């Protein structure tokens, strides 16, 4: 059974992801004048930090090439201020979740989920976690579904910031981290390479480095050492993401898992989020609330 931290992530990640992939989000970005998917992505994701420049964005997002980021920033801020991007993403999330969750948006269980997720998000420690901190500092939205999304966003960025720190501590570059995730069957190779803006030469260099470390075999698969490294990275990430749930308490964390699972399942079943998403969520996730 995966850890409670991991089971919760598999749910709140899917609640968060429509801000990138739903047509409502794409339309909202276009209405601001943002050009193309990636300009909208970076503007919406990084708006809580203010009008950050490419070097900062590349650092905090970790998994993108500098070239991919520079094609979106700082130009995005000439079309939309961070404040307008925040307003647009909130409106897009409201529309997207209404469409994806249907009557569940007005249900008491969603309001309960929003309360528990918000409590966990506010309890999350933010030292060394810039994206989590910036999102945590935002005011609570008035609508329950948007408050739930905002809380899930704090929690996923809290975990993501920790995951990046783990990768750095293991001397794994962004390309190398992607290649390990691909070899583990958690993401699509071309989706990641092209989407994150890496050249084929970058990919080949990453494969050579991992092969030299004994983590990939000649066919690009994980060796026993590579599998152990992947499992260690995920285990350390889980451990670094436990704090909000320890602070919230196991009973409430398990109740939140119970409430989030059908909501995340509705998002997964809609097809809005790619089946092999860049972050590696594999659905269906374990829903059991014991242990």
Secondary structure, 3 states (H helix, E strand, C coil): CCCHHHHHHHHHHHHHHHHHHCHHHHHHHHHCCCCHHHHHHHHHHHHHHCCCCHHHHHHHHCCCCHHHHHCCCCCHHHHCCHHHHHHHHHHHHHHHHHHHHHHHHHCHHHHHHHHHHHHHHHHCCCCCCHHHHHHHCCCCCCCHHHHHHHHHHHHHHHHHHHHHHHHHHCCCCHHHHHHHHHHCCCCCHHHHHHHCCCCHHHHHHHHHHHHHCCCECCCCCECHHHHHHHHHHHHHHHHHCCHHHHHHCHHHHHHHHHHHHHHHHHHHHHCCCCCCCCCCCCCCCCCCCCC
